[in-house]
């Protein structure tokens, strides 16, 4: 009966301590609540109840946006970055929580058990210190989110570049096959001229045309290998394993993308560049780290109680400890280190802005250089070939010259069209890099990105 009363008193003491502890609970901040909401929302899109989210149905006529959406839902790079981000969000609550309580035990033993004193000990940390540590954890989660968002954008950009490569190879194959047909026609005309002796066809021309046709056949073979490699790369960007079935290969075509002005591109890059956003999030985390370091001067304490089960009447021994942060040099050094990390983070932001300006200028140069080549081909080279062909056809119809040169000029025009396709591919590849700099390659509606995630914080 005595033991029951003792246990009841000890339980009442523990309940009182637990009630006191619960009153010290720190409510989650608004930033923590927002992080939890966003990680849950995006988790529903990436990994709902089933192991894989529902993927878009891809067809040969599907637009590029469907392939991009498929990739960002399916690629393991994005899944890995999401779980890293989710882990940092999950760590916030334990970081700001009180330490776990401890069960203590003490006994005095001589010839027999003299005292038997179990107890319970609680460690307390100042709410301001725990709030600062929670804010630092929130900053770490924002950095992890920026890494995740960067992976989404990088995968989207890789899909677009692989799409462009497929479109270029298909266009080059079509034009080279047309060139081969024109070579066969030119060879036949040159052979007829040489046989009849009516035209300018010579044996040298026939040999040259045969060699050029063989070169085009070799290029067609190489383009076939290049298409196989491009398709493997395209599968990889979609997140498909080597053993998975092939997707519907897109019937893509190259078309120029309209770009905003240079000032607008710079404004978007400043506001939405993923790497710059990550650097800024690191500044926020460093600022929170300064708050944690400054709380180092706040003492921590612990409270507990032990009850002697052997004593009659019951003896309760309260215990308490308090830390003494008296080493001011240590506290000052921690604050100085945190401030140095903040200064380094700010300097990295400035350095990234310089790097961003240089990258933007380089990408714009590549776009303009490709546009210059495309304009030359479209406005000068191809019209000149068309005029030459028209002149030769008119001369042939009037009997002034033979048809021998017409197929050769057509071959030159087809080769120039291949050059135009290559220049357009290079332009769109540079445009993709610009879109990545300005976070403009996200899937439609950005279902895998947080709201306002790509604007500067």
LUMBA-180037 format. One record per residue (C-alpha): residue in one letter; x, y, z; residue number from 1. Coordinates in pm, 1 decimal, decimal comma, padded with zeros to 6 digits. Example, Ala and Ser with C-alpha at 12.3 -4.5 7.8 and 13.67 -1.06 7.14 Angstrom:
<sites>
[a [01230,0 -00450,0 00780,0] 1] [s [01367,0 -00106,0 00714,0] 2] 
</sites>
This chain:
<sites>
[x [00000,0 00000,0 00000,0] 1] [x [00285,6 00231,5 00084,8] 2] [x [00450,3 00157,0 -00249,7] 3] [x [00131,2 00242,3 -00431,8] 4] [x [00104,5 00576,5 -00253,6] 5] [x [00471,4 00644,1 -00331,9] 6] [x [00426,2 00566,5 -00698,6] 7] [x [00115,2 00781,7 -00706,6] 8] [x [00300,7 01076,6 -00556,3] 9] [x [00589,5 01032,4 -00796,5] 10] [x [00350,5 01009,0 -01091,6] 11] [x [00182,7 01328,4 -00976,0] 12] [x [00519,8 01500,6 -00959,0] 13] [x [00605,2 01378,4 -01311,0] 14] [x [00269,2 01495,1 -01441,2] 15] [x [00329,7 01839,7 -01294,3] 16] [x [00671,0 01858,4 -01461,2] 17] [x [00526,7 01741,2 -01793,2] 18] [x [00255,4 02006,0 -01767,5] 19] [x [00521,0 02267,8 -01704,4] 20] [x [00718,3 02142,3 -02002,7] 21] [x [00414,8 02151,3 -02231,0] 22] [x [00369,9 02514,2 -02141,7] 23] [x [00718,6 02578,8 -02276,9] 24] [x [00636,9 02430,1 -02618,6] 25] [x [00734,8 02658,6 -02907,0] 26] [x [00471,4 02699,7 -03178,2] 27] [x [00590,1 02662,3 -03539,7] 28] [x [00664,3 02986,3 -03718,9] 29] [x [00479,7 03104,4 -04029,4] 30] [x [00784,6 03019,0 -04242,7] 31] [x [00789,4 02664,4 -04104,6] 32] [x [00417,7 02621,3 -04173,6] 33] [x [00463,6 02745,6 -04529,1] 34] [x [00754,9 02506,5 -04585,3] 35] [x [00546,2 02213,8 -04460,0] 36] [x [00254,3 02311,9 -04683,3] 37] [x [00472,2 02342,6 -04993,9] 38] [x [00662,1 02019,6 -04938,1] 39] [x [00333,4 01833,6 -04888,2] 40] [x [00172,3 01988,5 -05197,2] 41] [x [00466,2 01912,0 -05422,8] 42] [x [00500,2 01566,4 -05268,9] 43] [x [00143,2 01494,8 -05377,3] 44] [x [00239,2 01578,8 -05735,8] 45] [x [00568,7 01388,4 -05735,5] 46] [x [00481,0 01082,4 -05529,4] 47] [x [00108,6 01043,4 -05461,2] 48] [x [-00036,5 00726,3 -05308,7] 49] [x [00097,9 00514,7 -05595,7] 50] [x [00474,1 00460,9 -05639,2] 51] [x [00474,7 00671,8 -05956,2] 52] [x [00264,8 00977,0 -06042,7] 53] [x [00037,8 00960,8 -06349,7] 54] [x [00255,0 01052,5 -06647,1] 55] [x [00141,4 01237,1 -06960,8] 56] [x [00050,3 01016,3 -07256,3] 57] [x [00320,8 01085,9 -07512,6] 58] [x [00248,4 01071,3 -07886,0] 59] [x [00456,4 01161,4 -08189,0] 60] [x [00258,7 01484,7 -08221,5] 61] [x [00281,9 01572,0 -07850,9] 62] [x [00419,4 01921,5 -07787,1] 63] [x [00750,6 01978,6 -07616,6] 64] [x [00571,7 02084,3 -07297,0] 65] [x [00426,6 01732,4 -07257,2] 66] [x [00773,0 01577,9 -07279,9] 67] [x [00908,5 01829,1 -07029,2] 68] [x [00622,5 01756,5 -06789,4] 69] [x [00684,6 01381,1 -06829,9] 70] [x [01053,6 01425,0 -06748,3] 71] [x [01010,4 01637,5 -06436,4] 72] [x [00756,9 01389,6 -06297,9] 73] [x [00967,4 01085,7 -06382,1] 74] [x [01335,5 01178,4 -06348,8] 75] [x [01511,1 01038,0 -06038,6] 76] [x [01728,7 01350,7 -06008,8] 77] [x [01420,7 01550,8 -05919,5] 78] [x [01291,8 01285,4 -05682,2] 79] [x [01627,2 01278,0 -05499,1] 80] [x [01638,1 01658,0 -05467,6] 81] [x [01278,4 01661,9 -05342,0] 82] [x [01350,8 01410,3 -05067,1] 83] [x [01659,6 01606,8 -04963,3] 84] [x [01440,1 01914,4 -04934,6] 85] [x [01169,9 01719,1 -04747,3] 86] [x [01432,3 01598,1 -04500,4] 87] [x [01541,4 01954,5 -04420,0] 88] [x [01179,3 02059,1 -04363,2] 89] [x [01124,2 01761,2 -04131,7] 90] [x [01429,7 01861,9 -03927,3] 91] [x [01287,1 02205,5 -03838,8] 92] [x [01051,7 02080,9 -03562,5] 93] [x [01313,1 01870,4 -03380,4] 94] [x [01559,4 02159,4 -03400,9] 95] [x [01333,5 02402,1 -03215,8] 96] [x [01201,8 02140,7 -02970,6] 97] [x [01318,2 02090,4 -02613,2] 98] [x [01567,0 01810,5 -02548,9] 99] [x [01422,2 01473,1 -02455,4] 100] [x [01357,2 01415,1 -02082,6] 101] [x [01588,4 01179,7 -01895,7] 102] [x [01504,3 00909,1 -01645,7] 103] [x [01754,7 00913,6 -01360,0] 104] [x [01840,9 00656,8 -01095,0] 105] [x [02035,0 00678,3 -00773,2] 106] [x [02088,2 00425,3 -00493,4] 107] [x [02293,1 00395,0 -00174,4] 108] [x [02411,3 00043,0 -00102,0] 109] [x [02605,6 -00075,0 00202,3] 110] [x [02529,2 -00418,9 00340,7] 111] [x [02177,5 -00369,8 00214,4] 112] [x [01995,9 -00130,4 -00018,0] 113] [x [01977,7 00191,8 00181,0] 114] [x [01810,2 00423,6 -00069,5] 115] [x [01638,2 00365,6 -00400,2] 116] [x [01571,9 00693,1 -00586,0] 117] [x [01441,7 00692,9 -00942,9] 118] [x [01363,6 01029,3 -01093,1] 119] [x [01292,4 01239,1 -01399,7] 120] [x [01504,3 01521,2 -01542,0] 121] [x [01406,1 01785,0 -01796,9] 122] [x [01649,6 02007,8 -01985,4] 123] [x [01527,2 02355,6 -02067,2] 124] [x [01649,1 02589,2 -02336,2] 125] [x [01540,6 02949,0 -02368,8] 126] [x [01255,4 02996,7 -02619,7] 127] [x [01450,0 03268,2 -02801,8] 128] [x [01742,8 03031,5 -02853,5] 129] [x [01516,4 02754,1 -02981,0] 130] [x [01336,4 03000,3 -03209,4] 131] [x [01670,9 03111,5 -03353,0] 132] [x [01775,1 02750,8 -03412,2] 133] [x [01441,8 02681,4 -03579,3] 134] [x [01488,2 02983,7 -03805,1] 135] [x [01830,7 02854,9 -03904,6] 136] [x [01674,5 02519,9 -03991,9] 137] [x [01410,1 02702,3 -04198,0] 138] [x [01694,0 02876,3 -04383,2] 139] [x [01855,4 02539,1 -04454,5] 140] [x [01524,8 02411,4 -04592,8] 141] [x [01503,9 02711,7 -04824,7] 142] [x [01852,4 02636,8 -04956,0] 143] [x [01748,7 02274,2 -05013,9] 144] [x [01434,9 02393,1 -05191,6] 145] [x [01643,3 02611,0 -05421,4] 146] [x [01857,2 02308,2 -05507,6] 147] [x [01540,0 02112,2 -05582,4] 148] [x [01398,5 02392,3 -05800,6] 149] [x [01730,1 02411,6 -05985,1] 150] [x [01709,9 02038,3 -06060,1] 151] [x [01358,0 02079,9 -06200,3] 152] [x [01474,9 02357,2 -06430,1] 153] [x [01793,4 02172,6 -06530,4] 154] [x [01596,9 01861,0 -06628,6] 155] [x [01351,5 02073,7 -06827,4] 156] [x [01641,7 02241,1 -07009,1] 157] [x [01808,3 01907,4 -07086,3] 158] [x [01482,8 01777,6 -07239,1] 159] [x [01457,0 02086,2 -07458,8] 160] [x [01817,5 02051,5 -07578,3] 161] [x [01769,3 01682,2 -07653,9] 162] [x [01449,5 01769,2 -07841,2] 163] [x [01641,9 02025,2 -08048,8] 164] [x [01910,7 01769,8 -08132,8] 165] [x [01648,0 01521,7 -08252,8] 166] [x [01479,3 01789,5 -08461,7] 167] [x [01810,5 01890,7 -08621,2] 168] [x [01913,0 01534,0 -08701,8] 169] [x [01575,4 01458,1 -08861,0] 170] [x [01595,4 01776,2 -09069,8] 171] [x [01956,0 01706,2 -09171,8] 172] [x [01864,8 01350,5 -09276,2] 173] [x [01577,2 01476,0 -09488,8] 174] [x [01793,0 01738,7 -09659,8] 175] [x [02082,9 01498,5 -09716,2] 176] [x [01849,4 01243,2 -09871,8] 177] [x [01721,1 01515,7 -10104,6] 178] [x [02083,2 01601,0 -10186,6] 179] [x [02150,6 01238,7 -10274,8] 180] [x [01858,9 01240,8 -10517,2] 181] [x [01992,5 01562,3 -10672,2] 182] [x [02337,8 01401,5 -10705,4] 183] [x [02188,1 01105,4 -10890,9] 184] [x [02013,7 01345,3 -11127,8] 185] [x [02328,1 01552,2 -11181,2] 186] [x [02533,6 01237,6 -11247,7] 187] [x [02278,9 01117,5 -11503,0] 188] [x [02280,1 01454,0 -11682,8] 189] [x [02660,2 01470,9 -11683,9] 190] [x [02680,3 01115,0 -11818,4] 191] [x [02435,9 01192,4 -12097,1] 192] [x [02629,9 01507,1 -12191,0] 193] [x [02955,6 01315,4 -12192,7] 194] [x [02813,5 01031,6 -12400,5] 195] [x [02650,2 01253,0 -12661,4] 196] [x [02916,5 01521,2 -12652,5] 197] [x [02648,4 01789,3 -12665,2] 198] [x [02706,0 01948,1 -12332,4] 199] [x [02983,5 02044,8 -12098,0] 200] [x [02985,1 01709,9 -11919,8] 201] [x [03326,0 01553,2 -11885,9] 202] [x [03460,7 01240,8 -11723,5] 203] [x [03613,3 01461,7 -11452,8] 204] [x [03270,3 01600,9 -11364,7] 205] [x [03123,8 01251,1 -11341,6] 206] [x [03404,0 01137,3 -11109,8] 207] [x [03360,8 01446,7 -10890,0] 208] [x [02985,3 01396,9 -10866,9] 209] [x [03032,2 01029,4 -10782,0] 210] [x [03277,1 01116,5 -10504,1] 211] [x [03047,0 01386,6 -10366,9] 212] [x [02752,2 01144,8 -10372,5] 213] [x [02958,9 00886,2 -10184,4] 214] [x [03045,7 01153,2 -09927,3] 215] [x [02676,8 01232,9 -09879,7] 216] [x [02597,9 00862,0 -09833,5] 217] [x [02869,0 00845,8 -09568,1] 218] [x [02719,7 01152,7 -09398,2] 219] [x [02377,9 00985,5 -09404,2] 220] [x [02524,0 00683,9 -09227,2] 221] [x [02689,6 00907,2 -08968,8] 222] [x [02363,1 01097,7 -08919,3] 223] [x [02187,6 00766,3 -08858,3] 224] [x [02434,5 00688,0 -08580,5] 225] [x [02390,1 01040,6 -08448,1] 226] [x [02013,5 00994,6 -08437,4] 227] [x [02055,6 00671,7 -08239,5] 228] [x [02276,3 00855,2 -07987,5] 229] [x [02030,8 01148,6 -07974,9] 230] [x [01743,4 00912,7 -07900,7] 231] [x [01936,1 00746,5 -07618,4] 232] [x [02009,9 01088,4 -07474,1] 233] [x [01645,1 01189,4 -07512,1] 234] [x [01535,6 00874,2 -07325,2] 235] [x [01779,1 00960,0 -07047,8] 236] [x [01647,7 01314,6 -07011,3] 237] [x [01296,7 01169,6 -06974,5] 238] [x [01417,6 00956,7 -06682,1] 239] [x [01359,6 00627,9 -06866,8] 240] [x [01580,2 00332,8 -06773,2] 241] [x [01770,1 00147,5 -07049,2] 242] [x [01533,1 -00147,2 -07007,3] 243] [x [01218,4 00065,9 -07039,2] 244] [x [01017,2 00080,2 -07360,9] 245] [x [01098,2 00354,5 -07607,4] 246] [x [00880,9 00664,4 -07585,7] 247] [x [00694,8 00800,0 -07885,4] 248] [x [00970,6 00977,8 -08073,9] 249] [x [00861,6 01335,7 -08139,2] 250] [x [00816,3 01462,6 -08491,7] 251] [x [00993,4 01781,7 -08393,9] 252] [x [01068,7 02078,2 -08614,1] 253] [x [01307,9 02364,7 -08558,3] 254] [x [01151,7 02706,7 -08512,1] 255] [x [01296,4 03027,8 -08367,8] 256] [x [01183,3 03133,3 -08020,2] 257] [x [01098,1 03497,6 -07965,2] 258] [x [01309,2 03655,9 -07692,5] 259] [x [01235,1 03963,4 -07481,6] 260] [x [01471,2 04257,9 -07471,4] 261] [x [01812,9 04236,7 -07310,0] 262] [x [01698,1 04457,9 -07020,9] 263] [x [01399,2 04233,6 -06958,5] 264] [x [01618,4 03922,6 -06966,4] 265] [x [01851,1 04078,4 -06709,6] 266] [x [01557,2 04173,5 -06487,9] 267] [x [01422,0 03819,0 -06502,2] 268] [x [01763,6 03670,7 -06434,9] 269] [x [01808,1 03896,1 -06131,0] 270] [x [01468,6 03794,8 -05996,4] 271] [x [01449,5 03426,0 -06086,2] 272] [x [01792,0 03276,2 -06157,4] 273] [x [01799,3 02945,3 -05962,7] 274] [x [02165,0 02964,4 -05861,3] 275] [x [02131,2 03325,4 -05750,5] 276] [x [01822,4 03227,7 -05550,4] 277] [x [02019,7 02953,6 -05379,1] 278] [x [02293,3 03202,0 -05288,1] 279] [x [02037,5 03441,0 -05142,2] 280] [x [01882,8 03160,0 -04939,6] 281] [x [02228,3 03086,3 -04801,4] 282] [x [02251,3 03450,5 -04691,2] 283] [x [01923,2 03408,8 -04502,4] 284] [x [02052,6 03093,3 -04338,0] 285] [x [02375,0 03272,1 -04239,7] 286] [x [02174,2 03557,5 -04086,3] 287] [x [01976,6 03304,0 -03882,7] 288] [x [02307,5 03149,3 -03777,4] 289] [x [02412,8 03486,4 -03633,4] 290] [x [02094,9 03485,4 -03423,0] 291] [x [02182,7 03139,1 -03290,6] 292] [x [02538,0 03250,0 -03206,7] 293] [x [02413,2 03555,2 -03020,2] 294] [x [02189,8 03335,1 -02806,7] 295] [x [02504,1 03159,8 -02681,4] 296] [x [02513,4 03400,5 -02387,2] 297] [x [02174,3 03275,2 -02266,5] 298] [x [02208,8 03004,6 -01998,7] 299] [x [02032,8 02669,4 -02025,6] 300] [x [01899,4 02488,9 -01721,3] 301] [x [01749,1 02158,2 -01619,0] 302] [x [01496,0 02061,4 -01354,3] 303] [x [01412,0 01725,2 -01210,1] 304] [x [01315,4 01530,8 -00904,2] 305] [x [01397,5 01195,6 -00747,8] 306] [x [01192,4 01006,9 -00491,1] 307] [x [01336,3 00766,7 -00233,0] 308] [x [01121,0 00456,4 -00231,8] 309] [x [01296,4 00326,1 00081,3] 310] [x [01235,4 00631,4 00299,3] 311] [x [00934,7 00661,9 00526,1] 312] [x [00784,0 00912,0 00494,0] 313] [x [00854,9 00959,2 00123,0] 314] [x [01156,7 01175,1 00055,2] 315] [x [01168,7 01381,2 -00263,2] 316] [x [01496,4 01530,5 -00379,7] 317] [x [01456,3 01812,4 -00632,5] 318] [x [01754,3 01878,7 -00858,7] 319] [x [01842,5 02169,9 -01080,4] 320] [x [02137,6 02267,8 -01298,8] 321] [x [02217,3 02580,1 -01496,3] 322] [x [02487,5 02646,4 -01751,5] 323] [x [02716,0 02940,4 -01695,0] 324] [x [02812,4 03096,3 -02029,9] 325] [x [03096,7 03293,5 -01874,0] 326] [x [03352,5 03247,0 -02151,1] 327] [x [03282,2 03570,8 -02334,1] 328] [x [03571,3 03515,4 -02571,4] 329] [x [03411,2 03189,2 -02688,6] 330] [x [03073,2 03355,7 -02740,9] 331] [x [03230,9 03646,2 -02927,0] 332] [x [03427,1 03405,7 -03146,2] 333] [x [03111,1 03213,3 -03236,6] 334] [x [02935,0 03538,7 -03326,2] 335] [x [03234,2 03651,8 -03532,3] 336] [x [03239,5 03318,3 -03716,6] 337] [x [02867,6 03344,9 -03792,6] 338] [x [02910,7 03701,4 -03918,4] 339] [x [03202,5 03589,2 -04136,0] 340] [x [02981,4 03318,9 -04289,2] 341] [x [02719,6 03585,1 -04357,7] 342] [x [02976,3 03814,4 -04522,5] 343] [x [03101,7 03523,4 -04732,9] 344] [x [02745,1 03441,6 -04840,1] 345] [x [02680,8 03804,1 -04937,8] 346] [x [03006,6 03811,4 -05134,7] 347] [x [02902,9 03493,0 -05316,2] 348] [x [02576,2 03659,9 -05415,1] 349] [x [02770,8 03953,3 -05560,1] 350] [x [03009,7 03716,9 -05738,7] 351] [x [02718,3 03518,8 -05880,6] 352] [x [02563,8 03840,5 -06013,1] 353] [x [02888,6 03915,6 -06196,7] 354] [x [02898,7 03562,8 -06332,2] 355] [x [02533,0 03587,7 -06430,8] 356] [x [02596,9 03906,5 -06626,9] 357] [x [02886,7 03742,1 -06810,9] 358] [x [02683,4 03429,0 -06890,9] 359] [x [02392,0 03638,1 -07012,0] 360] [x [02619,9 03836,6 -07242,1] 361] [x [02779,5 03516,8 -07376,6] 362] [x [02443,3 03353,0 -07445,1] 363] [x [02312,3 03666,6 -07616,6] 364] [x [02626,1 03676,1 -07833,0] 365] [x [02570,7 03314,0 -07936,8] 366] [x [02206,2 03388,3 -08019,9] 367] [x [02300,6 03694,0 -08228,4] 368] [x [02583,0 03510,6 -08405,9] 369] [x [02343,5 03232,1 -08503,7] 370] [x [02083,2 03489,4 -08610,4] 371] [x [02345,9 03657,6 -08827,4] 372] [x [02420,7 03328,6 -09003,7] 373] [x [02050,0 03248,8 -09045,7] 374] [x [01982,7 03597,0 -09187,1] 375] [x [02271,6 03558,9 -09435,8] 376] [x [02141,0 03220,3 -09552,5] 377] [x [01776,9 03329,4 -09575,8] 378] [x [01830,0 03677,4 -09720,4] 379] [x [02137,2 03627,9 -09940,4] 380] [x [02260,0 03274,5 -10003,3] 381] [x [01932,0 03093,0 -10071,3] 382] [x [01781,0 03374,0 -10283,6] 383] [x [02104,3 03383,8 -10488,5] 384] [x [02082,9 03010,3 -10550,3] 385] [x [01716,5 03040,3 -10646,4] 386] [x [01796,0 03316,9 -10894,3] 387] [x [02082,2 03113,7 -11038,4] 388] [x [01854,2 02811,6 -11082,0] 389] [x [01586,5 03026,5 -11245,3] 390] [x [01845,4 03173,7 -11484,7] 391] [x [01980,7 02831,2 -11577,8] 392] [x [01631,4 02692,0 -11631,3] 393] [x [01541,9 02985,8 -11854,4] 394] [x [01863,6 02937,7 -12052,6] 395] [x [01794,2 02566,1 -12089,7] 396] [x [01441,7 02631,7 -12216,0] 397] [x [01574,6 02880,9 -12472,1] 398] [x [01849,9 02642,7 -12580,8] 399] [x [02132,3 02866,5 -12463,0] 400] [x [02274,2 02609,9 -12217,8] 401] [x [02227,7 02253,5 -12101,2] 402] [x [02070,6 02128,0 -11777,7] 403] [x [02398,2 02008,8 -11624,7] 404] [x [02446,6 02292,2 -11375,7] 405] [x [02089,7 02296,8 -11243,5] 406] [x [02117,6 01986,7 -11018,8] 407] [x [02454,1 02102,3 -10887,4] 408] [x [02312,7 02441,3 -10785,5] 409] [x [02022,9 02262,1 -10615,5] 410] [x [02276,7 02050,8 -10424,8] 411] [x [02451,1 02369,8 -10307,0] 412] [x [02117,0 02515,2 -10196,9] 413] [x [02032,0 02198,2 -10001,4] 414] [x [02373,9 02207,4 -09831,8] 415] [x [02303,8 02568,6 -09733,7] 416] [x [01970,4 02461,6 -09584,2] 417] [x [02158,1 02209,3 -09370,4] 418] [x [02379,6 02496,2 -09252,6] 419] [x [02067,3 02695,8 -09169,4] 420] [x [01928,2 02405,6 -08963,4] 421] [x [02257,9 02380,4 -08773,0] 422] [x [02259,6 02755,4 -08705,7] 423] [x [01898,3 02743,5 -08587,3] 424] [x [01980,0 02451,5 -08357,2] 425] [x [02273,7 02647,1 -08211,7] 426] [x [02050,2 02950,7 -08162,0] 427] [x [01781,1 02752,2 -07982,7] 428] [x [02042,0 02579,1 -07766,1] 429] [x [02167,1 02921,8 -07656,5] 430] [x [01804,4 03031,0 -07603,6] 431] [x [01758,1 02726,7 -07377,4] 432] [x [02052,9 02839,6 -07167,5] 433] [x [01898,4 03185,6 -07148,6] 434] [x [01568,2 03032,6 -07039,7] 435] [x [01751,3 02839,3 -06770,4] 436] [x [01921,2 03158,9 -06649,2] 437] [x [01579,6 03324,1 -06618,6] 438] [x [01394,3 03013,5 -06487,4] 439] [x [01171,8 03013,8 -06795,6] 440] [x [01190,1 02640,1 -06873,9] 441] [x [00964,1 02519,9 -06592,4] 442] [x [00666,2 02298,6 -06684,9] 443] [x [00338,8 02477,5 -06763,1] 444] [x [00190,5 02609,2 -06441,5] 445] [x [00504,3 02493,6 -06257,0] 446] [x [00316,6 02218,6 -06065,7] 447] [x [00641,6 02099,2 -05910,8] 448] [x [00755,0 02439,1 -05789,2] 449] [x [00637,4 02636,9 -05488,6] 450] [x [00427,5 02945,1 -05537,8] 451] [x [00641,3 03252,4 -05603,6] 452] [x [00940,8 03023,8 -05570,8] 453] [x [01137,3 03178,9 -05852,7] 454] [x [01103,1 03536,7 -05746,4] 455] [x [01374,9 03695,7 -05537,6] 456] [x [01319,5 03661,5 -05166,2] 457] 
</sites>
